[in-house]
Amino acid sequence: MSFEENPEYVCNLEMLQMIRSTRDRILCSQVFTEAPRLGAFLNYVVNKQLEEPDVKIQAKAIAEDLYNRSPAAGPSGANLVRVDAGRLRRRLDDYYAGPGRNDQVIIHIDTGGYNPRFEFSGLDPKEGREFATLITRIGKLRGWPWIAAAVVFVVFLTGIATGFVISGHADRGSALQELVPSQAEASASNVRKALLSASLPTLEAVNLSEQARNLLFPLIELDQIRLTLSMFKLAIRKDASYFGGYAGAAQSLATLAIFSPDPLIQKRYLTEARSSAEKARQLSPTVAWTHSALAWVNHAEGNPDKAAEHTNIAVQLAPVDGHILDFHAVLMLCLGQFEAARMASAPSSTEPKIRNRVINYSFNGAANFHLGLYQEALAALLGAVYSGEPLSAPTLGYIAATYQALGNTEKAHDYARQLSINWPGFEPEKAFSLLYINPEQAVELQLRLVEAGWKAGGPSKS
């Protein structure tokens, strides 16, 4: 029986949307932006419950899907899930005692299991029971895709999907990020058609910004970052009302500020970066790229709490946008949140259709290195080389350091030598101390490199 033939489901679409809206509010609240792993846990179990309501969520599935912990590795993954479930319940209590005290939907994770339970404040208990039963019935019907389609259609009609609406200073081009993942590729071309019919300069600005965005990594290649800045500024000249030029310029300027040795030049970069990020926020305050830019600028300014807040909002707004996840992963590395960086950059991501990813193996390898998971680090770092990710001095340095940590001194020496020959001016402690808020991260890497025979300015010792 199709969705259209079941009018009883129509009246409950609102309840399904209420659950999703509540979930998003919770994840964007300060209670959860401070605990991104618990936010990812909540997002995972809520989505699972709505997609497969008649399936019991198992700890081993959470460990494997969310934490990338194989069941073959032993019970540690399931133990971690149990501990995090308890922490999640306490966070939910804190949320509903504070910012969520007036929410109409209360999400429970009852002890003894991981399937969420939804309580509707002010709803007649009988209606609540009927809705719980209905969720199960809906999940068993093949008409479930109709529900998703209907929700998207309702969102479109109400104008929430701003990327599809082109008028004045609306979020032009933001549909390239904000689309439902299953529709992203097909709809991107439609968005460009719409932009072309509205304004050729706007289309040019969008295209320039998307091209430049693919060149924002490696961060340490400053000549390349200057090129991206020129492209983003050209996009702004093409259409000063398009937010993407400002968001990208803010990220480029913040990167240049981080690595600038001159305090006066650094200050100038930071001032311009902040101005660009605020302009992006003024034009498109609800788009993920805006918050990703604000996060990177806050990091460059030395505001780690605000940086974490904005990057978590960005991920919640666009969880399958590779550009957003790349900056989130590197920011988690910079903040010393290695498990969060590892999850955000996991090559076997639970998100099936991540788009526009530039780097993930390199960040995943670095996160595993700092967690002491050297075998996993090596697999990811070599994966970066084999998959064609941009090869940079940090990637080569981490490979050499990881081989050294594993006791393979011959391989470590080979890679340290290649690093010295191809990037003779690379100083890992100096470069990473500018990026990482914890200087010990840079020291650890350099010590391993020195053990491998690396030295700056030329080939390593024989």
C-alpha positions as CSV (number, residue, x, y, z in Angstrom):
1,M,0.0,0.0,0.0
2,S,1.5,3.3,-1.0
3,F,1.9,6.4,1.1
4,E,-0.9,8.2,-0.8
5,E,-3.3,5.4,-0.1
6,N,-2.7,5.7,3.7
7,P,-4.0,9.1,4.7
8,E,-3.6,8.2,8.4
9,Y,0.2,8.6,7.9
10,V,-0.1,12.2,6.7
11,C,-1.2,13.5,10.1
12,N,1.9,11.8,11.7
13,L,4.4,13.3,9.3
14,E,4.4,16.3,11.6
15,M,5.4,14.1,14.5
16,L,8.3,12.6,12.5
17,Q,9.5,16.0,11.7
18,M,9.2,17.0,15.4
19,I,11.5,14.2,16.3
20,R,14.1,15.2,13.7
21,S,13.8,18.9,14.6
22,T,14.3,18.1,18.3
23,R,17.3,15.9,17.5
24,D,18.9,18.7,15.5
25,R,18.2,21.2,18.3
26,I,19.8,18.9,20.8
27,L,22.9,18.4,18.7
28,C,23.4,22.1,18.1
29,S,23.0,22.9,21.8
30,Q,26.0,23.7,23.9
31,V,25.3,20.6,26.0
32,F,26.2,18.5,23.0
33,T,28.6,20.7,20.9
34,E,31.0,20.2,23.9
35,A,30.7,16.4,23.5
36,P,30.7,15.7,19.7
37,R,31.1,11.9,20.2
38,L,28.0,11.7,22.2
39,G,26.2,13.8,19.6
40,A,27.2,11.4,17.0
41,F,26.0,8.5,19.2
42,L,22.6,10.2,19.6
43,N,22.3,11.0,15.9
44,Y,23.1,7.4,15.0
45,V,20.6,5.7,17.3
46,V,17.8,8.2,16.4
47,N,18.3,7.7,12.7
48,K,18.5,3.9,13.1
49,Q,15.3,3.9,15.1
50,L,13.4,5.9,12.5
51,E,14.8,3.9,9.6
52,E,14.5,0.4,11.2
53,P,12.1,0.7,14.1
54,D,11.6,-3.0,14.5
55,V,15.4,-3.8,14.8
56,K,17.1,-3.9,18.2
57,I,20.2,-1.7,18.1
58,Q,23.2,-3.7,19.3
59,A,26.3,-2.4,21.0
60,K,28.6,-4.2,18.6
61,A,26.8,-2.5,15.7
62,I,27.4,0.9,17.2
63,A,31.0,0.1,18.0
64,E,31.6,-1.0,14.4
65,D,29.6,1.6,12.5
66,L,30.3,4.6,14.7
67,Y,33.7,4.0,16.4
68,N,35.2,1.8,13.6
69,R,35.9,-1.0,16.2
70,S,35.7,-4.4,14.7
71,P,34.0,-7.2,16.7
72,A,37.2,-9.3,16.1
73,A,39.1,-6.8,18.2
74,G,37.5,-8.0,21.4
75,P,34.9,-6.5,23.8
76,S,36.6,-3.1,24.2
77,G,34.3,-1.6,21.5
78,A,31.1,-2.8,23.2
79,N,32.4,-1.6,26.6
80,L,33.1,1.8,25.1
81,V,29.5,1.9,23.8
82,R,28.1,1.0,27.2
83,V,30.1,3.8,28.9
84,D,29.1,6.4,26.3
85,A,25.5,5.3,26.5
86,G,25.5,6.2,30.2
87,R,27.2,9.5,29.5
88,L,24.6,10.2,26.7
89,R,21.7,9.6,29.1
90,R,23.2,12.1,31.6
91,R,23.7,14.7,28.8
92,L,20.1,14.3,27.7
93,D,19.1,14.9,31.3
94,D,21.2,18.0,31.4
95,Y,19.7,19.2,28.1
96,Y,16.1,18.7,29.2
97,A,16.8,20.3,32.5
98,G,18.2,23.4,30.7
99,P,17.8,24.5,27.1
100,G,15.3,21.8,26.2
101,R,13.0,22.2,29.2
102,N,10.2,23.4,26.9
103,D,10.7,21.0,24.0
104,Q,7.6,19.1,22.9
105,V,9.6,15.9,22.2
106,I,11.6,14.1,24.8
107,I,14.1,11.6,23.6
108,H,14.9,8.8,26.0
109,I,17.6,6.1,25.9
110,D,16.4,3.7,28.5
111,T,18.9,1.7,30.5
112,G,19.5,-1.8,29.2
113,G,19.3,-0.9,25.5
114,Y,20.2,1.6,22.8
115,N,16.9,2.1,21.0
116,P,15.6,5.6,21.6
117,R,12.0,6.2,22.9
118,F,10.1,9.3,22.0
119,E,7.8,11.0,24.4
120,F,5.5,13.9,23.2
121,S,4.9,16.5,25.8
122,G,1.2,17.5,26.1
123,L,0.1,14.6,23.9
124,D,-2.6,12.3,25.1
125,P,-0.9,9.0,26.3
126,K,-3.2,7.0,23.9
127,E,-2.0,9.1,21.0
128,G,1.6,8.6,22.0
129,R,1.1,4.8,22.1
130,E,-0.6,4.9,18.7
131,F,2.2,6.9,17.2
132,A,4.9,4.5,18.6
133,T,3.0,1.7,17.0
134,L,2.6,3.6,13.8
135,I,6.4,4.2,13.5
136,T,6.9,0.5,13.6
137,R,4.2,-0.1,11.0
138,I,5.6,2.6,8.7
139,G,9.1,1.1,9.0
140,K,7.8,-2.3,7.8
141,L,6.1,-0.8,4.7
142,R,7.8,-0.3,1.4
143,G,6.0,3.0,1.3
144,W,8.6,4.5,3.7
145,P,10.5,6.3,0.8
146,W,7.3,8.2,0.1
147,I,7.4,9.6,3.6
148,A,11.0,10.9,3.0
149,A,9.9,12.3,-0.3
150,A,6.8,14.0,1.3
151,V,8.9,15.5,4.0
152,V,11.4,16.9,1.5
153,F,8.4,18.2,-0.6
154,V,6.8,19.9,2.4
155,V,10.2,21.5,3.4
156,F,10.6,22.7,-0.2
157,L,7.1,24.3,-0.2
158,T,7.6,26.0,3.1
159,G,10.8,27.6,1.8
160,I,13.1,26.0,4.3
161,A,15.3,24.6,1.6
162,T,16.7,28.0,0.8
163,G,19.2,26.8,-1.7
164,F,16.5,26.2,-4.2
165,V,15.1,29.8,-3.9
166,I,17.0,32.5,-5.8
167,S,16.0,36.0,-5.0
168,G,17.8,39.0,-3.6
169,H,20.4,38.0,-1.1
170,A,19.1,34.5,-0.5
171,D,21.6,31.6,0.0
172,R,22.4,31.4,-3.7
173,G,24.3,28.2,-4.4
174,S,23.9,26.8,-0.9
175,A,21.7,24.1,-2.4
176,L,25.0,22.5,-3.5
177,Q,25.5,21.7,0.2
178,E,22.1,21.6,1.7
179,L,20.5,18.9,-0.5
180,V,19.3,15.6,0.7
181,P,22.3,13.3,0.0
182,S,20.4,10.9,-2.3
183,Q,19.5,13.9,-4.5
184,A,22.7,15.8,-4.4
185,E,24.4,15.0,-7.7
186,A,21.3,15.3,-9.8
187,S,20.1,18.4,-8.1
188,A,23.5,20.2,-8.3
189,S,23.1,20.6,-12.1
190,N,19.5,21.8,-11.6
191,V,20.8,24.4,-9.1
192,R,23.3,25.6,-11.7
193,K,20.6,25.9,-14.3
194,A,18.5,28.0,-12.0
195,L,21.5,30.2,-11.2
196,L,22.3,30.7,-14.9
197,S,18.7,31.8,-15.5
198,A,18.9,34.2,-12.6
199,S,22.4,35.6,-13.1
200,L,25.5,34.6,-15.1
201,P,27.9,36.4,-12.6
202,T,26.3,34.4,-9.7
203,L,26.9,31.1,-11.5
204,E,30.5,32.1,-12.2
205,A,31.0,33.0,-8.5
206,V,29.6,29.6,-7.4
207,N,31.8,27.7,-9.9
208,L,34.9,29.7,-8.9
209,S,34.3,29.1,-5.2
210,E,33.7,25.4,-5.7
211,Q,36.9,25.0,-7.7
212,A,38.9,27.0,-5.1
213,R,37.4,25.0,-2.3
214,N,39.0,21.8,-3.7
215,L,42.5,23.5,-3.3
216,L,42.3,24.5,0.4
217,F,44.4,21.4,1.3
218,P,47.2,20.8,2.1
219,L,47.1,23.7,4.5
220,I,50.8,24.0,4.7
221,E,51.2,24.7,0.9
222,L,50.9,28.5,1.3
223,D,51.4,29.3,-2.4
224,Q,48.4,27.2,-3.1
225,I,46.4,28.9,-0.3
226,R,47.2,32.3,-1.8
227,L,45.9,31.0,-5.1
228,T,42.6,30.0,-3.5
229,L,42.4,33.4,-1.9
230,S,42.7,35.0,-5.3
231,M,40.0,32.8,-6.7
232,F,37.6,33.5,-3.8
233,K,38.2,37.2,-4.1
234,L,37.4,37.0,-7.8
235,A,34.2,35.2,-6.9
236,I,33.3,38.1,-4.6
237,R,33.9,40.5,-7.4
238,K,31.7,38.5,-9.7
239,D,28.8,38.5,-7.2
240,A,29.2,40.3,-3.8
241,S,25.9,38.8,-2.6
242,Y,27.1,35.2,-2.8
243,F,28.2,33.9,0.6
244,G,30.6,31.3,-0.7
245,G,33.3,33.7,-1.8
246,Y,33.5,35.2,1.7
247,A,33.4,31.8,3.5
248,G,36.3,30.5,1.4
249,A,38.3,33.7,1.6
250,A,37.9,33.6,5.4
251,Q,39.3,30.0,5.5
252,S,42.2,31.0,3.2
253,L,43.0,34.1,5.2
254,A,42.9,32.2,8.5
255,T,45.3,29.6,7.2
256,L,47.7,32.3,6.1
257,A,47.4,34.0,9.5
258,I,48.2,30.7,11.3
259,F,51.5,30.3,9.4
260,S,52.5,33.9,9.1
261,P,55.8,34.6,10.9
262,D,55.2,38.4,11.0
263,P,52.8,39.5,13.8
264,L,51.7,42.6,11.9
265,I,50.9,40.6,8.8
266,Q,49.2,37.9,10.9
267,K,47.0,40.6,12.5
268,R,46.0,41.9,9.1
269,Y,45.1,38.5,7.8
270,L,43.1,37.8,11.0
271,T,41.2,41.1,10.7
272,E,40.3,40.4,7.1
273,A,39.4,36.7,7.8
274,R,37.0,37.8,10.6
275,S,35.4,40.4,8.3
276,S,34.9,37.8,5.5
277,A,33.5,35.2,7.9
278,E,31.0,37.7,9.3
279,K,30.0,38.8,5.8
280,A,29.3,35.1,5.0
281,R,27.2,34.8,8.2
282,Q,25.3,38.0,7.3
283,L,24.4,36.6,3.9
284,S,23.9,32.9,4.8
285,P,23.7,32.3,8.6
286,T,22.2,28.8,8.3
287,V,24.6,27.2,5.8
288,A,27.3,24.7,6.9
289,W,30.2,26.4,5.0
290,T,29.6,29.6,6.9
291,H,30.0,27.9,10.3
292,S,33.0,25.9,9.0
293,A,34.6,29.2,8.1
294,L,33.7,30.8,11.5
295,A,35.2,27.7,13.2
296,W,38.5,28.0,11.3
297,V,38.8,31.8,11.9
298,N,38.1,31.3,15.7
299,H,40.8,28.7,15.8
300,A,43.3,31.1,14.1
301,E,42.3,33.7,16.6
302,G,42.9,31.4,19.5
303,N,39.3,30.7,20.5
304,P,39.1,26.9,20.7
305,D,35.7,26.7,22.4
306,K,34.0,28.9,19.7
307,A,35.9,27.0,17.0
308,A,34.5,23.6,18.3
309,E,31.0,25.1,18.6
310,H,30.9,26.3,15.0
311,T,32.5,23.2,13.5
312,N,30.0,20.9,15.3
313,I,27.1,23.1,14.0
314,A,28.6,22.8,10.5
315,V,28.7,19.0,10.7
316,Q,25.1,18.8,11.9
317,L,24.0,21.0,9.0
318,A,25.9,19.1,6.3
319,P,27.0,15.7,7.7
320,V,27.9,14.2,4.2
321,D,29.7,17.2,2.8
322,G,33.4,16.2,2.5
323,H,34.6,19.8,2.6
324,I,32.9,20.3,5.9
325,L,34.2,17.0,7.3
326,D,37.8,17.8,6.2
327,F,37.9,21.0,8.1
328,H,36.1,19.4,11.0
329,A,38.7,16.6,11.1
330,V,41.7,18.9,10.9
331,L,40.2,21.2,13.6
332,M,39.6,18.2,15.9
333,L,43.3,17.3,15.4
334,C,44.4,20.8,16.2
335,L,42.3,20.8,19.4
336,G,43.7,17.5,20.5
337,Q,40.4,15.7,20.2
338,F,41.8,12.7,18.4
339,E,38.9,10.3,18.7
340,A,36.6,12.9,17.2
341,A,39.2,13.5,14.4
342,R,39.4,9.8,13.8
343,M,35.7,9.4,13.5
344,A,35.3,12.4,11.2
345,S,38.0,11.2,8.8
346,A,37.3,7.4,9.0
347,P,37.8,5.9,5.5
348,S,35.0,3.5,6.2
349,S,32.6,6.2,7.1
350,T,29.0,5.2,8.1
351,E,27.8,7.9,5.8
352,P,27.4,6.2,2.4
353,K,27.5,9.2,0.1
354,I,30.0,11.7,1.4
355,R,30.6,14.2,-1.4
356,N,33.5,16.5,-2.3
357,R,36.1,14.9,0.0
358,V,39.6,16.1,-0.6
359,I,41.4,14.5,2.4
360,N,40.5,11.9,4.9
361,Y,43.1,9.2,5.0
362,S,45.9,11.6,6.0
363,F,43.8,13.1,8.9
364,N,42.7,9.6,10.0
365,G,46.3,8.5,10.0
366,A,47.4,11.5,12.1
367,A,44.6,10.9,14.6
368,N,45.5,7.2,14.9
369,F,49.2,8.1,15.4
370,H,48.4,10.4,18.3
371,L,46.1,7.8,19.8
372,G,49.0,5.3,19.7
373,L,47.2,3.1,17.1
374,Y,50.2,2.8,14.8
375,Q,49.1,0.0,12.6
376,E,45.8,1.8,11.9
377,A,47.8,5.0,11.4
378,L,50.1,3.4,8.8
379,A,47.2,1.8,6.9
380,A,45.5,5.2,6.6
381,L,48.6,7.1,5.7
382,L,49.6,4.7,3.0
383,G,46.0,4.8,1.8
384,A,46.4,8.6,1.4
385,V,49.3,8.0,-1.0
386,Y,47.6,5.2,-2.9
387,S,44.2,7.0,-3.2
388,G,45.7,10.1,-4.7
389,E,45.2,12.5,-1.8
390,P,47.3,15.7,-2.0
391,L,50.8,14.5,-0.9
392,S,52.4,17.0,1.5
393,A,55.3,17.2,4.0
394,P,53.1,16.4,7.0
395,T,51.8,13.2,5.4
396,L,55.3,12.0,4.6
397,G,56.5,13.0,8.1
398,Y,53.7,11.1,9.7
399,I,54.5,8.0,7.6
400,A,58.2,8.1,8.7
401,A,57.3,8.7,12.3
402,T,54.7,5.8,12.3
403,Y,57.2,3.4,10.8
404,Q,59.7,4.4,13.5
405,A,57.1,3.9,16.2
406,L,56.4,0.4,14.8
407,G,60.1,-0.4,14.9
408,N,60.6,-0.6,11.1
409,T,63.6,1.6,11.1
410,E,64.6,0.8,7.5
411,K,61.2,2.1,6.1
412,A,61.3,5.0,8.6
413,H,64.7,6.1,7.3
414,D,63.6,5.8,3.7
415,Y,60.6,8.1,4.2
416,A,62.6,10.5,6.4
417,R,65.2,10.8,3.7
418,Q,62.5,11.5,1.1
419,L,61.0,14.2,3.4
420,S,64.4,15.9,3.8
421,I,65.1,15.8,0.0
422,N,61.7,17.0,-1.2
423,W,60.8,19.4,1.6
424,P,64.2,20.6,3.0
425,G,62.7,23.6,4.7
426,F,60.0,21.7,6.5
427,E,60.2,22.1,10.3
428,P,57.5,19.9,11.8
429,E,57.7,21.2,15.4
430,K,57.5,24.8,14.2
431,A,54.7,24.1,11.6
432,F,52.6,22.0,13.9
433,S,53.0,24.1,17.0
434,L,51.3,26.9,15.0
435,L,48.4,24.5,14.2
436,Y,48.0,22.4,17.3
437,I,47.0,24.0,20.6
438,N,49.0,21.3,22.5
439,P,52.7,21.7,21.7
440,E,53.4,18.2,22.8
441,Q,51.7,16.9,19.6
442,A,54.4,18.5,17.5
443,V,57.2,17.4,19.8
444,E,56.1,13.8,19.7
445,L,56.1,13.8,15.9
446,Q,59.5,15.5,15.6
447,L,61.1,13.1,18.1
448,R,60.1,10.1,16.1
449,L,61.4,11.8,12.9
450,V,64.7,12.5,14.5
451,E,64.9,8.9,15.6
452,A,64.4,7.9,12.0
453,G,67.4,10.0,10.9
454,W,65.5,13.0,9.6
455,K,67.0,16.5,9.6
456,A,65.9,19.8,8.2
457,G,67.7,21.3,5.2
458,G,68.9,18.2,3.5
459,P,69.1,14.4,3.2
460,S,68.9,12.4,6.4
461,K,71.9,10.7,8.0
462,S,73.0,7.3,6.6
